[in-house]
Amino acid sequence: MTLRLIQFLGENGERRVAGAAGDRVHVVPGVESVYELARAAAAAGRGLAEHVAALGTGELVDIVAALAEGRVLAPIDHPDAAHMLVTGTGLTHLGSAEGRDKMHRDAATATTDSMRMFLLGVEGGKPAAGETGAQPEWFYKGDGTTIVPTGQPLRSPAFALDGGEEPEIAGIYLIGDDGTPLRLGFALANEFSDHITERGNYLWLAHSKLRPAALGPELLTGALPGHVEGVSRIRRGGETIWERPFLSGEANMSHSIANLEAHHFKYAAFRRPGDIHVHFFGTATLSFSEGIVTQAGDVFEIEAAPFTWPLRNPLAIDAPVPVTVKAL
């Protein structure tokens, strides 16, 4: 049975980790974070599930109550947020090029760079084991300070032109002491981007991605199912103003997860021992593509099996922050 890990605050504010294998959720004794747990498992030469089993079973946890009370944290963090790298890749899902192609198309251009990138993945994104496949798009979102847990606002900067959801799966990784990337598991995610800025010029993709992102309550250990089917919706004032199904998993992707990992971790700077990586795998479903204009107070809601609990985040707009550069 697949193990799911949840980070939360106890009723007295203490950090705890819980493990779930089925409907029952128990405290994992003796650890305060998934990072600590993963480091200990790696040092012991065990997998996460094996290590959790070796630690025994603590008291039952009412995760539903913890969610309602805002005590559930993101399923991964790092003691030093600067050592947590948040990145991603797009144009990885079958159908994902359509919205991007419309966004970037020029009347005089027969095929956009976005469509060319997508077709590279279709043709060579799933290489045989041991072979190198097509290189995907890549983008940077920020460090660990950008990650938001379920229930907390996704904050769009005052200068942003749009704040739109991107329902995705993210891979979670720890770099081992010998520099080996260790996949801890997967999380439900909202990658959250500024699509109007991106539409203005595809070279502004980097700017559009420098935004917070949300992770669902649980870290799913083990393999991700080949077919993941979920629902993405936006609620406004208690009413659903937009709702669509979304698909993920390798059966619905133009790249294999192994290929995305290979092209991310081929860079030595991304194999620094002790670091955490959160890497988003992309989506094909955006409300922006259907003309939805989000506003402060809208609630993004994403749910998908095999993840048990949904990811919900309200949209907030930050006040302007003047920045002055001073010479020393």
C-alpha positions, 0 to 999 in steps of 0.5 A: 500500500502506498505511503502518504506523508503529511507535515502538520502542526499539533494543537500546541503548535509543535511540528509533526509528521504523519503517515497514511497508508489507507484511511488511518493517519498516524504520527511518525514518532521522533521526527519533525519534518519530512526533510529530517525523515528523508535524510535519516532514511537515506543515511540508514540505506532504507526507502521512506516507507521502510524507514517509517515502518521501522520507526513504529506507529504513533497516535492517530491524527485527525487530518480533516480537523487539522486542514480545517484549522489551517495546521497542515503545512506543505508536504516538504520544506527545508530548514534553509529555504535558500537550499530548496529549488523550485523549478518546472517544465512545460509543453510536456502533456498531450494537448498542452501545446494548443493553449500556448500555441494560441498565446504565442501565435503571430499571423505571419508565423506558420509554426510557433517555437512553442509548437516546435518544442512540444513536437520535439517532446512528442518525437523524442521525449520518452527515450529507452532506458539509458538513452537521452531523450529530447530536452524539454523547456525549463523554468525557475520559480524561486526558492523554498519561500515561494511554496504555499500550503493548502488553505493559504493565499497564492499572492500575486504581485501588484505589478502582475497582469494575471494570476492563473492556476496551473493544475499539475503534479510536482516531483519532490527530491532530496540530493543525497550526501554523495550527490545522487538525486533521491526522489521522495515522491509526488505532490498535487500542485498549483504552479500559478503563473502570469499568463498575460505577461507570457502572452505578451512575448514568449521571452517573458516566460521567465518573468511570468513564472516568478510567482508562488506555487502551492503544494497539496497536503500530502507527499505520495511515495512510490511510483506515480500512476501512469494515468492521473485524472483530476478536476480543476475549478475556480470558486467565486463567492461560493459559486463555481465559475469554471471547472474542467477535468485535467490529465497527468501521468506518463500516459498523458505526457509527451515526456517521460518523468525519467527524461524530465529528471535527467535533463534537470539533474544533469546540471552539477549545480542541481546536485548539491548534497542536502538540497531539496528540489520541487519540479513541476511536470506541466499541465494541459488545462488552464482557465486562462485559455478559456477567457477566465479573468481571475480576481482577488478572493477567487479560490483555486481548487484542484483534486485528483486520485491517487491524492486523498485531499484536495488543494485549495488556495484563495487568490490575493493581490499584494500591495505595491512595494517600492524598490530602490537600488542604492550604491554602497 
